[in-house]
Amino acid sequence: MTTTTTATDGKVDRRKRTGRKAQIIDVSTALFREKGYHATSLDDIADRIGFTKPAIYYYFKSKEDILFAIVDEIVDGALERMTAIAETDRSPTEKMHDLLAENTRVILENIDANTVFYNERGLLSAEREQAIRQREREYTRLVRQIYIDGVEAGEFTEVNPAVATNTLLGASIWAYRWFDPRGSLTIEEVAEQIATLLLEGYRV
């Protein structure tokens, strides 16, 4: 498959990302996390990869295009995964468990990109930020509907759906701030324990 990304919009089809474009995105992701978006120049990116800045312009017309590609990929991936889980025939409890565990797992497996997503996305243009927020609302709606279905099925405690949805997703997402890959727990173990705790609570 060939890459559909153009220098005009910075959008990346993550399934088609190969070769030099992948290098630019991956190296930029690492540098944005290490130094911050503002402190990272296109020269820094080119130097770390080992080619000239004009080579970057062949794929992206600006540094913001690269940031948007990173952020856009995170949102598209999350929406794709959540949609697939929501469309299964499993119970609301099973769907929510699968969704929370998968969301946490993917965030921790791609911690550089997700750190950039949450720390640097506010530096995107207003138009691009709005586009990202619109797709975020789509997957938040999916999670909310699973919660509502669970309440109606007698599986979940009833609270305001917005409170429930934002609390569940927030706890899953926040793992990127405290997870230590050098610790005693694997990513899979952390993801499963977060999902279990959120669904079953602390009380026995």
C-alpha positions in Angstrom: 0.0 0.0 0.0 1.2 3.5 -0.7 0.9 6.5 1.6 -1.9 8.9 1.0 -0.5 11.8 3.1 0.1 15.0 1.3 2.1 18.1 2.3 -1.0 20.1 2.1 -2.8 18.8 5.2 -0.4 16.7 7.2 -2.9 13.9 7.6 -1.5 10.4 7.9 -3.1 7.1 7.1 -1.5 5.1 9.9 -2.1 1.8 8.0 -0.1 3.1 5.1 2.8 4.8 6.9 6.1 3.4 5.7 9.7 4.4 5.0 10.9 8.0 5.4 7.6 9.4 6.4 7.4 6.9 9.3 10.9 8.0 10.3 9.9 11.6 10.4 6.8 10.9 12.5 8.6 8.6 14.9 11.6 10.8 15.4 9.5 13.9 15.8 7.3 12.1 18.3 10.4 11.2 20.4 11.8 14.7 20.2 8.5 16.4 21.0 8.3 14.3 24.1 11.9 14.9 25.1 12.2 18.6 24.4 8.7 19.8 23.8 7.1 21.0 20.5 8.4 24.6 20.7 11.9 23.6 21.6 12.2 21.1 18.7 13.1 22.5 15.3 12.9 20.9 11.9 16.7 20.9 11.9 16.7 18.8 15.1 14.4 16.3 13.4 16.5 16.1 10.2 19.7 15.9 12.2 18.5 12.9 14.3 17.3 11.1 11.2 20.4 11.9 9.2 19.1 13.9 6.3 18.5 17.5 5.3 15.5 19.7 6.3 14.4 20.0 2.6 13.7 16.3 2.7 11.2 16.8 5.4 9.4 19.4 3.3 8.8 16.8 0.7 6.4 15.1 3.2 5.3 17.9 5.5 5.2 21.6 4.8 5.6 22.6 8.5 6.3 21.4 12.0 2.7 21.7 12.8 1.8 19.3 10.0 3.9 16.7 11.8 2.3 17.4 15.2 -1.1 17.1 13.5 -0.1 13.8 12.0 0.8 12.4 15.4 -2.4 13.7 17.1 -4.6 12.6 14.2 -3.2 9.1 14.3 -4.0 8.8 18.0 -7.6 9.8 17.6 -8.2 7.7 14.5 -6.8 4.6 16.2 -8.9 5.2 19.3 -12.1 5.7 17.4 -11.4 2.6 15.3 -10.7 0.4 18.3 -13.7 1.7 20.3 -16.1 1.2 17.4 -15.0 -2.4 16.9 -15.6 -3.1 20.6 -18.9 -1.3 20.7 -20.2 -3.3 17.7 -19.7 -6.7 19.3 -22.5 -8.8 20.7 -20.9 -8.8 24.2 -22.7 -7.5 27.3 -22.2 -3.8 28.3 -19.9 -4.9 31.2 -17.8 -7.0 28.9 -17.6 -4.2 26.3 -16.6 -1.7 28.9 -14.0 -3.9 30.3 -12.6 -4.6 26.9 -12.6 -1.0 25.9 -10.9 0.3 29.1 -8.3 -2.5 29.0 -7.6 -1.9 25.3 -7.5 1.9 25.7 -5.0 1.7 28.5 -2.9 -0.9 26.8 -2.5 1.0 23.6 -1.8 4.3 25.4 1.0 2.7 27.4 2.4 0.8 24.4 2.6 4.1 22.6 3.5 6.3 25.5 5.7 8.8 23.5 2.9 9.6 21.0 0.2 9.7 23.7 2.3 12.1 25.8 2.7 14.4 22.8 -1.0 14.1 22.2 -2.1 15.2 25.7 0.7 17.7 26.3 1.2 19.4 22.9 -2.1 19.2 21.0 -3.1 22.6 22.3 -0.5 24.1 20.0 -2.4 23.1 16.9 -4.4 25.7 15.0 -7.9 26.3 16.1 -9.3 24.6 13.0 -7.2 21.4 13.5 -8.0 21.3 17.2 -11.7 21.5 16.4 -11.4 18.6 14.0 -9.7 16.5 16.6 -12.3 17.4 19.3 -15.1 16.4 16.9 -13.7 12.9 16.5 -13.0 12.7 20.2 -16.7 13.4 20.8 -17.5 10.4 18.6 -15.7 7.9 20.7 -16.8 9.5 23.9 -20.4 9.0 22.6 -19.6 5.3 22.0 -18.4 4.9 25.6 -21.4 6.8 27.0 -23.8 4.6 25.1 -22.2 1.4 26.5 -22.6 2.9 29.9 -26.2 3.8 29.3 -26.9 0.3 28.0 -25.3 -1.1 31.1 -27.5 1.0 33.4 -30.6 -0.1 31.5 -29.5 -3.8 31.7 -29.0 -3.4 35.5 -25.2 -3.9 35.2 -23.9 -0.5 36.2 -24.7 2.0 39.0 -26.7 4.9 37.6 -25.0 8.3 37.7 -24.9 11.1 35.2 -23.6 9.5 31.9 -21.2 12.4 31.3 -19.7 11.9 34.8 -19.4 8.2 34.3 -17.9 8.4 30.9 -15.3 11.1 31.7 -14.3 9.4 34.9 -13.8 6.0 33.2 -11.9 7.4 30.3 -9.9 9.8 32.4 -8.7 7.1 34.7 -7.6 5.0 31.8 -5.9 7.9 30.0 -4.1 9.2 33.1 -2.0 6.0 33.3 0.4 7.6 30.8 1.4 10.0 33.5 2.4 7.5 36.2 3.2 4.2 34.5 6.8 3.1 34.9 7.8 0.5 32.3 10.7 -0.5 34.6 8.2 -1.4 37.4 7.0 -4.8 38.5 3.8 -4.8 36.4 3.6 -5.3 32.7 1.4 -3.1 30.5 -1.1 -5.9 30.1 -1.3 -6.3 33.9 -1.8 -2.6 34.5 -4.5 -2.4 31.7 -6.4 -5.4 33.2 -6.2 -4.1 36.7 -7.4 -0.6 35.8 -10.4 -2.1 33.9 -11.2 -4.4 36.8 -10.9 -1.7 39.4 -13.1 0.8 37.4 -15.8 -1.8 36.9 -15.8 -3.6 40.2 -14.5 -0.9 42.6 -12.4 -1.1 45.7 -15.0 -2.7 48.0 -15.3 -6.5 48.5 
